[in-house]
Amino acid sequence: MASTARLSAPPLPAVQRYFEVSLFLLVSTGIFAVISTGKLDIFSTFIPVAVLVYKAGRLWRGRGPELSVRTATGLVLAYFLFFPIDLWVLSRTVSQGAPNPALYSALLAAIHLMLFATLVRLLSSRSNRDYAFLAMLAVTCMLASAILTVETGFLIALAIFLVLAVSTFVALEIRRGANDAVSPPLEPGSPLAHRLNRALGLTSALVAIGTLLVGGAIFFMLPRFTTGYLSALNLQPKLMTGFSDDVTLGEIGEIQKSSAVVMRIHIDGDPTLAEGVHWRGIILTNFDGRRWFTPPREQIVVSADSAGTYRLDAPLLPAGYSIPLHYTVLMEPIATDAIFVAPRIATLQGRFSNDTEHLGGEKHNGYLILDQTGSLSNPFHNNSKIRYEATSNLPIIPAPQLRLASPDFPDSVTGPYLQVPRLDPRIKQLAEQITAGSANEYDKAAKIELYLKTHYRYTLDLTGPRSADPLAYFLFTRRAGHCEYFAAAMTVMLRDLGIPARYVGGFLPGEYNDIGGDWIIRASDAHVWVEVFFPGYGWITFDPTPPGNEKRGGLLERMSMYWDWFQYAWGEWIINYDFGHQITLAQSVQKTSRDWGEGARKYYQDKQRELLQLIVKLDKKTEASPYFLPSILVFLVALLIYLRGRSMFGYLMARWSLRARTTGNVNASLATLEYREMLRLLERRGWKKSPSQTALEFAAAIPTAEVAAPVAQLTALYQTARFGDRPAPAQQMSALLSSIREVTRAGKAPAH
């Protein structure tokens, strides 16, 4: 009986149905926001998704809660017994790669507890209090997501969450009111229910959009300060790059398989200046046959001056042999302390350390480390995004000048940069064979570079048997590899020839995003190349690696540019928004408004000048034309006809008819014409008919008897013809009008 009653139970009211769906979507958005951060383990990712799919199916079929209140409470209490195991074992294992494993482990354990409580409450909610508590748990999920990530995906989840939050809480209040209503509830699927759903959805979207707009305005207007209170609590695992003082052949090739963004670089002025720049990070001096490394040596501490600028004493090139390049770098958290710059760096500005107290540590003043190779490193580690500005003097030395460079190298260069381990003797023989007939060191380096580019193939796939001598295996057997093998081969061959060379790691220029105006450098742009020393000019870049597969364009590539610009704007103007950004924004708004005003004023002045020039040009052209005056006359006549044509032709026709009739009678229109002519003659002599006077009153008001008599007679004939529907004698009216004309010509009428 119970199952029969359950099957025959009436469907839920439309308000209740809308509320349950909206609440489920709200909770799902919060949970997926946490999962999408990618910081959870596989079980914490899979189990919530499975429960949400199961609950969605049950909700679609209109089923009720799956768990009783007592069972739900027991499950939550039981989880508290499991919580220490999660905290000290499971979450601690996942947190090994984080900068602060203990804190990261505690956060993950708390998130696991929150997700478990949310799912249990989702399967057991029945009362309004349960629903409100479940909605608060969804809000907590969004807060946890904000802690775990600051990426643009969170913004999308937040916008969806705001719409659903407004929808859910509005529906909750309507549901509460509907429970106490006397009218019957709306049936789901009815027209009224559809209208209610549309109204709630539209209201939720408008309120959410308004909230985002108002909140965004408040966010940008509130005072901001760069304090970095939570910078030491960075919980995001680092992106491994492999740039260190000890690199084994093959490590960079693994990095190049990733497409993650590691840097964004903005060039002041012409962005094409960075097309060929190799962004230097590490310089390695020694090679043992399998790995490159730099032995521990004396390091120089570089401190910032009072203006926050690190000044580096880079050797100056002769005038005309360098181009100044000013650029801004936004570097993602990576597992290297290297600072990536263009060659010949001169000045550097940036905030590389936290100015606040570190957890359990002391306050550090900003400084950098410069080693003997000229590599810069950050002693405070790149555990968070770093923004810095730099100026470099890019060398542009013509090949003929480098061919004239002295072959005598200083001892400071020959010592560390001519070291070669015991390798296959065929490598030196190959170097001598390639450079045979070269008269200078530059030609030798250029020939080795060209030979490696044209006789070997670039590939990231190095599967196959390992060799005890990977460099010889690359040159004489496999004849294919990635940039590490090309750079190592060229460096070793140059050293075999007595030419100082060194192994340099960093990044290629990447791809230019014209939407954001910056260069996007990904992990796949990681690269290794060679620098060769020329006395008088210093270290010059050579890149023996042949080009890999070119990147394809298209709609998807273009859309990725917009998405990358959006991510950059999010990180730059939301995550890193501070007082400095506020000043920049205010200056930009002021400059933009001023530019708009000047542009509008200039546009108006230009159009006004063009119009005046056009008028003057037309005036000169028309004056010189023999048809100018006739055209003006025709135009005036045509205009007169257009404006007064009907009345003028009527007047002329009437006058002609009146003059033509010396006998007979006149009709009302001709009598009116004669009367108006009389009024015109009298007005010339000072007697003007007032609009308030009748014809007879005006005739009686004429004081002069010799004028009053004919006026009275003509007025009587006029009224008889117009209002009495009796024609007036034409000869008599013409005679009276002639008499009035003669009298008025005799002299000026007396004033009255």
C-alpha positions in Angstrom: 0.0 0.0 0.0 2.8 2.3 0.8 4.4 1.9 -2.6 1.1 2.4 -4.3 0.5 5.6 -2.4 4.0 6.7 -3.3 3.4 6.1 -7.0 0.1 7.9 -7.0 1.3 10.9 -5.0 0.6 14.2 -6.8 3.5 16.0 -8.4 5.3 18.7 -6.6 4.0 22.3 -6.9 5.7 24.4 -9.5 7.4 26.7 -6.9 8.8 23.7 -5.0 10.0 22.1 -8.2 11.7 25.3 -9.3 13.3 25.7 -5.9 14.7 22.2 -5.7 16.2 22.4 -9.2 17.7 25.8 -8.5 19.2 24.7 -5.2 20.7 21.5 -6.8 22.3 23.6 -9.6 23.6 26.0 -6.9 25.3 23.2 -5.0 26.6 21.6 -8.1 28.2 24.8 -9.2 29.9 25.2 -5.9 31.2 21.6 -5.9 32.4 21.8 -9.5 34.2 25.1 -8.8 36.2 23.3 -6.1 36.9 20.3 -8.4 37.9 22.4 -11.4 40.8 23.9 -9.4 42.7 20.6 -10.1 44.0 20.6 -6.5 42.0 17.6 -5.3 42.9 13.9 -5.4 41.2 11.5 -7.7 38.8 10.2 -5.1 37.7 13.7 -4.0 37.1 14.5 -7.7 35.3 11.3 -8.7 33.0 10.7 -5.7 31.2 14.1 -5.7 30.6 13.9 -9.5 29.1 10.5 -9.1 26.8 11.6 -6.3 25.7 14.7 -8.2 24.9 12.5 -11.3 22.9 10.1 -9.1 21.0 13.0 -7.4 20.2 14.6 -10.8 18.6 11.4 -12.0 16.5 11.2 -8.8 15.5 14.8 -9.1 14.5 14.4 -12.7 12.1 11.6 -11.7 10.7 13.7 -8.9 12.0 11.5 -6.1 12.4 12.7 -2.5 15.4 12.7 -0.1 17.6 9.6 -0.2 18.8 9.7 3.5 17.0 10.1 6.7 18.0 12.9 9.1 19.3 10.4 11.6 21.4 8.6 9.0 22.8 11.9 7.7 23.8 13.0 11.2 25.5 9.7 11.9 27.5 9.9 8.7 28.8 13.4 9.5 29.7 12.4 13.0 31.5 9.3 11.7 33.6 11.4 9.3 35.0 13.4 12.3 36.6 10.1 13.4 38.1 9.8 9.9 39.3 13.4 9.8 42.7 12.9 11.7 43.6 10.1 9.2 42.8 12.4 6.3 44.7 15.3 7.9 47.9 13.4 8.8 48.1 10.8 6.1 46.0 11.3 3.0 46.0 15.0 2.6 49.7 15.2 3.7 50.7 12.9 0.9 48.9 15.1 -1.7 50.6 18.2 -0.2 54.2 17.1 -0.7 54.8 19.5 -3.6 53.4 22.6 -2.0 55.5 25.4 -0.5 53.8 24.9 2.9 52.8 21.2 3.1 51.3 21.4 6.7 49.0 24.3 5.9 48.1 22.9 2.5 47.3 19.5 4.1 45.0 21.2 6.7 43.2 23.1 4.0 42.6 19.9 1.9 41.3 18.0 4.9 38.9 20.8 5.7 37.7 20.8 2.1 37.2 17.1 2.1 35.0 17.5 5.3 33.1 20.3 3.6 32.4 18.3 0.5 31.3 15.3 2.5 28.9 17.4 4.6 27.5 19.1 1.5 26.8 15.8 -0.3 25.2 14.2 2.8 23.0 17.3 3.3 22.1 17.3 -0.4 20.8 13.7 0.0 18.8 14.4 3.2 17.4 17.9 3.1 13.7 18.2 3.9 13.0 21.4 5.9 13.6 25.0 5.2 16.4 25.0 7.7 18.1 22.1 5.9 17.7 23.9 2.6 19.2 27.2 3.9 22.1 25.3 5.5 22.7 23.5 2.2 22.8 26.8 0.4 25.4 28.1 2.9 27.5 25.0 2.3 27.4 25.8 -1.4 28.7 29.3 -0.6 31.5 27.7 1.5 32.5 25.7 -1.6 32.9 28.8 -3.6 35.1 30.3 -0.9 37.2 27.2 -0.9 37.5 27.4 -4.7 38.7 31.1 -4.3 41.4 29.9 -1.9 42.6 27.1 -4.2 42.8 29.1 -7.4 42.8 32.6 -8.8 42.3 31.6 -12.4 39.7 32.9 -14.8 37.6 29.8 -14.5 36.7 30.9 -11.0 35.2 34.1 -12.5 32.9 32.1 -14.8 31.8 29.8 -11.9 31.2 32.9 -9.7 29.0 34.5 -12.3 26.9 31.4 -12.7 26.8 31.0 -8.9 25.5 34.5 -8.4 22.6 33.9 -10.8 21.7 30.6 -9.1 22.1 32.1 -5.6 19.6 34.9 -6.4 17.2 32.4 -8.0 17.5 30.0 -5.1 16.9 32.4 -2.3 14.1 34.2 -4.1 12.4 30.8 -4.7 12.9 29.9 -1.1 11.0 33.0 0.1 8.3 32.4 -2.5 8.1 28.8 -1.3 7.7 29.9 2.3 4.9 32.2 1.4 3.2 29.6 -0.7 3.0 27.2 2.2 0.8 29.6 4.1 -1.3 30.7 1.0 -5.0 29.9 0.8 -5.0 29.7 -3.1 -4.1 26.4 -4.6 -0.5 25.9 -5.7 0.6 26.2 -9.3 0.8 22.9 -11.2 4.1 22.2 -12.9 3.9 22.5 -16.7 1.0 25.0 -16.6 1.2 28.3 -18.4 1.3 30.2 -15.1 4.1 27.9 -13.9 6.1 28.7 -17.1 5.6 32.4 -16.7 6.7 32.1 -13.1 9.9 30.2 -14.1 10.7 32.8 -16.8 10.1 35.7 -14.4 12.3 34.2 -11.7 15.1 33.4 -14.2 15.1 36.8 -15.7 15.0 38.5 -12.2 17.9 36.3 -11.0 20.0 37.2 -14.1 19.3 40.9 -13.8 20.1 41.0 -10.1 23.3 39.0 -10.6 24.4 41.3 -13.4 23.6 44.3 -11.4 25.5 42.9 -8.4 28.6 42.2 -10.6 28.5 45.7 -12.0 28.1 47.4 -8.7 30.6 45.1 -7.0 33.1 45.7 -9.8 32.8 49.5 -9.5 33.3 49.3 -5.7 36.2 46.9 -6.2 38.0 49.3 -8.5 37.2 52.4 -6.4 38.1 51.1 -2.9 41.6 52.1 -1.7 44.2 49.3 -2.3 47.5 48.6 -0.7 50.2 46.1 -1.7 50.7 44.4 1.7 51.2 40.8 0.7 49.7 39.5 4.0 48.9 36.1 2.5 51.8 35.8 0.0 53.6 33.4 2.4 50.5 31.2 2.4 50.7 30.4 -1.3 49.1 27.0 -1.6 49.5 26.3 -5.3 52.0 23.6 -6.3 54.8 25.0 -8.4 55.1 24.4 -12.1 58.3 22.5 -12.6 60.6 23.9 -15.3 64.0 22.2 -14.8 66.1 25.4 -14.9 68.7 24.9 -12.3 72.5 24.8 -11.9 72.5 21.1 -12.8 70.6 19.9 -15.9 70.8 16.4 -17.4 70.4 16.1 -21.1 66.7 15.4 -21.8 65.1 17.5 -19.0 64.3 20.5 -21.2 62.7 18.2 -23.8 60.2 17.0 -21.2 59.3 20.6 -20.4 58.6 21.4 -24.0 55.7 18.9 -24.1 53.7 21.2 -21.9 51.7 24.2 -23.2 51.3 26.0 -19.9 52.0 29.7 -19.9 55.1 30.6 -17.9 55.6 34.2 -18.8 54.0 37.2 -20.5 56.3 39.9 -21.8 55.2 43.4 -22.9 57.6 45.4 -25.0 57.6 49.2 -24.8 57.4 50.6 -28.3 57.7 48.3 -31.3 56.9 44.7 -30.2 58.7 43.2 -33.2 62.0 44.1 -31.4 61.5 40.9 -29.4 61.0 38.6 -32.4 64.5 37.1 -32.2 65.2 37.6 -28.5 66.3 34.6 -26.5 65.2 35.1 -22.9 68.2 34.0 -20.8 67.7 32.3 -17.5 70.7 30.1 -16.6 74.2 29.8 -18.0 76.1 26.5 -17.4 79.8 26.1 -17.8 80.8 22.5 -17.2 79.9 19.3 -19.0 80.6 15.7 -17.9 79.2 13.9 -20.9 75.6 13.6 -19.7 74.8 16.7 -17.7 75.6 20.4 -17.6 76.3 22.2 -14.3 78.0 25.2 -12.8 80.4 24.6 -9.9 79.8 26.7 -6.7 81.6 30.0 -7.1 81.6 33.4 -5.5 78.2 35.2 -5.9 77.5 39.0 -5.9 74.6 40.4 -4.0 72.9 43.1 -6.0 70.8 45.5 -3.9 68.2 48.0 -5.2 68.9 51.7 -4.9 66.5 54.2 -3.3 64.3 54.2 -6.4 64.0 50.4 -6.3 66.2 49.9 -9.3 68.8 47.1 -9.6 71.7 48.5 -11.7 73.9 45.9 -13.4 77.3 46.8 -14.9 76.9 45.2 -18.3 79.8 45.8 -20.7 79.0 48.6 -23.2 79.2 47.9 -26.9 80.6 50.5 -29.4 78.1 53.1 -30.5 75.6 51.9 -33.0 76.1 48.2 -32.1 73.1 47.8 -29.7 69.4 48.6 -29.4 67.8 49.6 -26.1 64.9 47.3 -25.2 62.5 48.1 -22.3 60.1 45.4 -21.3 57.8 44.2 -18.6 57.7 40.5 -17.5 54.9 38.8 -15.6 56.3 35.4 -14.6 54.2 32.6 -13.3 55.3 30.5 -10.2 58.0 28.1 -11.4 60.5 25.8 -9.7 63.5 27.9 -10.5 65.0 31.0 -8.9 66.2 32.3 -12.3 65.2 35.7 -13.4 64.7 35.6 -17.2 65.9 38.7 -19.1 67.1 39.7 -22.5 70.9 39.8 -23.2 73.0 42.7 -21.9 70.6 43.7 -19.1 71.3 47.2 -17.7 68.6 47.9 -15.2 65.9 45.9 -13.4 62.9 46.9 -11.2 60.5 44.6 -9.4 59.2 43.2 -6.1 61.0 39.9 -5.7 60.5 39.4 -2.0 57.6 39.9 0.5 57.8 43.1 2.4 55.8 41.6 5.3 56.8 39.2 8.0 57.0 35.6 6.7 55.5 32.9 8.8 58.1 31.9 11.3 60.7 34.0 9.6 62.1 37.5 9.5 61.6 40.4 7.3 63.8 40.5 4.1 64.9 43.4 2.2 64.9 43.1 -1.6 68.1 41.9 -3.3 69.2 39.6 -6.1 72.1 37.2 -6.7 74.4 37.7 -9.6 76.9 34.8 -10.3 80.1 34.8 -12.3 78.3 33.9 -15.6 76.0 36.9 -15.4 72.9 34.9 -14.4 70.4 36.5 -12.1 68.5 34.6 -9.4 65.9 35.4 -6.8 67.0 34.2 -3.3 63.4 34.4 -2.1 62.2 31.8 -4.6 59.5 32.3 -7.3 56.6 30.8 -5.4 54.1 33.4 -6.7 53.7 35.6 -9.7 56.5 38.1 -10.2 56.3 41.3 -12.2 59.4 43.1 -13.1 60.6 45.7 -15.6 64.0 45.7 -17.2 66.1 47.5 -19.8 68.6 45.6 -22.0 70.9 46.7 -24.8 70.4 44.1 -27.5 73.6 43.6 -29.6 73.3 44.1 -33.4 76.9 43.6 -34.4 77.4 43.0 -38.2 79.2 39.7 -39.1 82.1 41.6 -40.8 83.0 43.2 -37.4 82.8 39.9 -35.6 85.2 38.3 -38.2 87.7 41.0 -37.3 87.6 40.2 -33.6 90.9 39.2 -32.0 91.5 35.5 -31.5 93.3 36.2 -28.2 90.9 35.4 -25.3 91.4 36.5 -21.7 92.2 34.0 -19.0 88.9 34.7 -17.2 87.1 33.3 -20.3 89.3 30.4 -21.3 89.4 28.9 -17.8 85.7 28.1 -17.3 84.5 28.1 -21.0 87.0 25.7 -22.6 86.4 22.7 -20.3 85.6 19.5 -22.2 85.3 16.0 -20.8 86.7 12.8 -22.4 84.3 12.2 -25.3 84.2 10.3 -28.5 87.2 11.6 -30.6 84.9 11.6 -33.7 83.2 14.8 -32.2 86.5 16.8 -32.5 87.2 15.4 -35.9 83.7 16.4 -37.1 84.3 19.9 -35.8 87.6 20.2 -37.6 86.0 18.8 -40.8 83.1 21.3 -40.7 85.4 24.3 -40.1 88.1 23.4 -42.5 89.2 26.5 -44.4 87.7 29.0 -42.0 90.0 32.0 -41.3 88.4 33.3 -38.2 86.4 32.2 -35.1 83.1 33.7 -36.3 83.1 31.7 -39.5 83.9 28.5 -37.5 80.9 29.1 -35.2 78.6 30.0 -38.1 79.6 26.9 -40.0 79.0 24.6 -37.1 75.6 26.3 -36.5 74.6 25.9 -40.1 75.8 22.3 -40.3 73.8 21.2 -37.2 70.7 23.0 -38.5 70.8 21.4 -42.0 72.1 17.8 -41.3 70.1 16.9 -38.2 66.4 16.6 -37.4 64.5 18.2 -34.5 62.3 15.9 -32.5 61.0 15.5 -28.9 60.6 11.7 -29.3 63.8 10.2 -27.9 62.5 6.8 -27.1 65.0 4.0 -27.7 68.1 2.5 -26.1 70.1 4.7 -23.8 73.7 5.3 -24.6 76.7 5.8 -22.4 77.7 8.7 -24.6 74.5 10.5 -25.5 76.2 13.3 -27.5 78.0 10.8 -29.8 74.9 8.8 -30.2 73.0 12.0 -31.2 75.7 13.1 -33.8 76.6 9.8 -35.4 73.7 7.3 -34.8 70.3 8.8 -34.1 70.9 12.2 -35.9 67.8 13.6 -34.3 67.1 15.3 -31.0 65.8 18.4 -29.3 67.6 21.7 -28.5 69.7 20.3 -25.6 71.6 18.0 -27.9 72.1 20.6 -30.6 73.4 23.2 -28.1 75.6 20.7 -26.3 77.1 19.5 -29.6 77.9 23.0 -30.8 79.4 24.0 -27.4 81.6 21.0 -27.2 82.8 21.3 -30.8 83.7 25.0 -30.4 85.6 24.2 -27.2 87.4 21.4 -29.0 88.5 24.1 -31.5 89.7 26.4 -28.7 86.8 28.9 -29.0 85.1 29.8 -25.6 81.4 28.9 -25.7 78.8 28.3 -23.1 75.5 26.5 -22.7 72.5 28.8 -22.1 69.0 27.9 -21.0 65.9 30.0 -21.2 62.9 30.6 -23.5 62.3 31.5 -27.1 60.2 34.6 -27.9 56.9 32.6 -28.0 53.9 34.0 -29.8 52.7 37.6 -30.0 49.1 38.3 -28.9 48.0 41.4 -30.7 44.8 41.5 -28.6 46.7 42.0 -25.3 49.8 43.5 -26.9 52.2 41.0 -25.2 54.3 38.0 -26.0 53.0 34.7 -24.6 55.8 32.3 -23.6 54.8 28.8 -22.7 56.7 25.8 -21.3 56.9 24.5 -24.9 59.1 27.5 -25.7 61.8 26.4 -23.2 65.0 26.3 -25.1 68.8 25.9 -24.9 71.3 27.7 -27.2 74.9 28.7 -27.3 76.8 31.9 -26.6 80.2 32.4 -28.1 82.8 34.9 -26.8 84.3 37.5 -29.1 86.9 39.9 -27.6 85.7 43.5 -27.6 82.1 42.4 -28.2 81.4 39.9 -25.4 79.0 37.0 -25.7 77.1 36.6 -28.9 74.1 34.2 -29.3 74.1 31.3 -31.8 71.2 28.9 -32.1 72.0 25.6 -33.9 68.6 24.0 -33.3 66.5 23.7 -36.5 62.9 25.0 -36.3 60.2 22.6 -35.1 56.7 22.4 -36.3 55.1 25.8 -37.0 52.0 26.7 -35.1 48.8 26.7 -37.1 46.4 29.6 -37.1 42.7 29.6 -37.6 39.6 30.4 -35.6 40.5 28.3 -32.6 43.9 29.9 -32.5 42.4 33.4 -32.6 39.9 32.5 -29.9 42.7 31.3 -27.7 44.3 34.7 -28.1 41.2 36.4 -26.7 41.0 33.8 -23.9 44.7 34.4 -23.1 44.2 38.2 -23.0 41.2 37.7 -20.7 43.3 35.5 -18.4 46.1 38.1 -18.4 43.6 41.0 -17.6 42.1 38.9 -14.8 45.4 38.2 -13.2 46.7 41.7 -13.7 43.7 43.9 -12.9 41.8 41.6 -10.4 44.2 39.3 -8.6 47.2 41.7 -8.5 45.0 44.9 -8.3 46.6 47.3 -5.9 47.2 51.0 -5.3 49.6 51.2 -8.2 47.0 49.8 -10.5 44.5 52.3 -9.2 46.9 55.2 -10.1 47.5 53.7 -13.5 43.7 53.2 -14.1 42.9 56.8 -13.0 45.7 58.1 -15.3 44.4 56.0 -18.1 40.8 57.2 -17.6 42.0 60.8 -17.5 44.1 60.4 -20.6 41.3 58.6 -22.5 38.7 61.2 -21.6 41.1 64.0 -22.6 42.0 62.2 -25.9 38.3 61.7 -26.6 37.6 65.4 -26.0 40.5 66.5 -28.1 39.6 64.0 -30.8 36.0 65.3 -30.9 37.1 68.9 -31.0 39.6 68.2 -33.8 37.0 66.2 -35.7 34.6 69.2 -35.5 37.3 71.6 -36.5 38.4 69.5 -39.5 34.8 69.1 -40.7 34.2 72.8 -40.3 37.4 73.6 -42.3 36.4 71.1 -45.0 32.9 72.6 -45.3 34.3 76.2 -45.6 36.8 75.1 -48.2 34.0 73.4 -50.1 31.8 76.5 -50.0 34.7 78.7 -51.1 35.5 76.3 -53.9 31.9 76.2 -55.1 31.7 80.0 -54.9 34.7 80.5 -57.1 33.6 77.9 -59.5 30.1 79.3 -59.9 31.2 82.9 -60.2 33.5 81.9 -63.1 30.6 80.1 -64.8 28.6 82.1 -67.5 25.5 80.3 -66.3 25.8 81.6 -62.7 23.4 84.6 -62.9 20.8 83.0 -65.2 20.8 80.0 -62.8 20.2 82.3 -59.8 17.4 84.1 -61.6 15.7 80.8 -62.6 16.2 79.5 -59.0 14.6 82.6 -57.5 11.6 82.5 -60.0 11.2 78.8 -59.3 11.3 79.4 -55.5 8.8 82.3 -55.8 6.5 80.0 -57.8 6.9 77.2 -55.3 6.1 79.5 -52.3 3.5 81.8 -53.7 2.6 80.2 -57.0 -1.1 79.4 -56.3 -2.0 82.7 -54.7 0.0 84.8 -57.2 -1.6 83.0 -60.2 -5.0 83.4 -58.6 -4.4 87.1 -58.0 -3.3 87.7 -61.6 -6.2 85.7 -63.0 -8.6 87.6 -60.9 -7.1 91.0 -61.9 -7.2 90.0 -65.5 -10.8 89.0 -65.3 -11.7 92.2 -63.5 -10.0 94.4 -66.0 -11.5 92.5 -68.9 -15.0 93.1 -67.6 -16.1 96.6 -68.4 -19.7 95.7 -68.2 -21.7 93.0 -66.5 -21.5 91.8 -62.9 -18.7 90.4 -60.7 -19.0 87.4 -58.4 -18.0 87.1 -54.8 -14.3 86.4 -55.5 -13.8 89.3 -57.8 -15.7 91.6 -55.4 -13.4 90.5 -52.6 -10.4 91.3 -54.8 -11.8 94.8 -55.4 -12.4 95.3 -51.7 -8.9 94.3 -50.7 -7.5 96.7 -53.3 -9.5 99.4 -51.6 -8.1 98.5 -48.2 -4.6 98.6 -49.6 -5.1 102.1 -51.0 -6.7 103.4 -47.7 -3.8 101.8 -45.6 -1.3 103.8 -47.7 -3.0 107.0 -46.6 -3.2 106.0 -43.0 -6.6 104.3 -42.6 -6.0 100.6 -41.6 -8.8 98.3 -40.9 -8.5 96.6 -37.5 -9.1 92.8 -37.4 -11.9 93.4 -34.8 -13.8 95.8 -37.1 -16.5 94.7 -39.5 -16.6 96.1 -43.1 -19.4 98.5 -42.3 -17.7 99.7 -39.0 -14.6 100.4 -40.9 -16.4 102.4 -43.6 -18.3 104.4 -41.0 -15.0 105.3 -39.3 -13.6 107.1 -42.3 -13.7 110.8 -41.3 -13.3 112.5 -44.6 -16.5 112.8 -46.5 -15.1 112.8 -50.0 -13.5 109.4 -49.2 -16.2 108.0 -46.9 -18.9 108.1 -49.5 -17.3 106.0 -52.2 -15.9 103.6 -49.5 -19.3 103.1 -48.1 -20.8 102.4 -51.5 -18.1 100.0 -52.5 -18.3 98.2 -49.1 -22.1 97.8 -49.7 -21.5 96.3 -53.1 -18.8 94.0 -51.7 -21.1 92.7 -48.9 -24.0 92.2 -51.4 -21.8 90.2 -53.7 -20.1 88.1 -51.1 -22.7 87.5 -48.4 -26.0 88.4 -50.2 -25.3 86.0 -53.1 -26.2 88.8 -55.5 -23.7 89.9 -58.2 -22.5 93.5 -58.2 -22.1 95.7 -61.2 -18.6 95.5 -62.5 -18.6 99.0 -64.0 -19.9 100.6 -60.8 -17.3 98.9 -58.6 -14.5 99.9 -60.9 -15.6 103.5 -61.0 -15.8 103.7 -57.2 -12.3 102.1 -56.8 -11.0 104.6 -59.4 -12.6 107.5 -57.4 -11.0 106.3 -54.1 -7.6 106.0 -55.8 -7.8 109.5 -57.1 -8.8 111.0 -53.8 -6.1 109.1 -51.9 -3.5 110.4 -54.4 -4.5 114.0 -53.8 -3.0 114.2 -50.4 -2.2 112.5 -47.1 -5.2 111.6 -45.0 -5.6 113.4 -41.7 -4.6 111.5 -38.6 -7.3 110.1 -36.4 
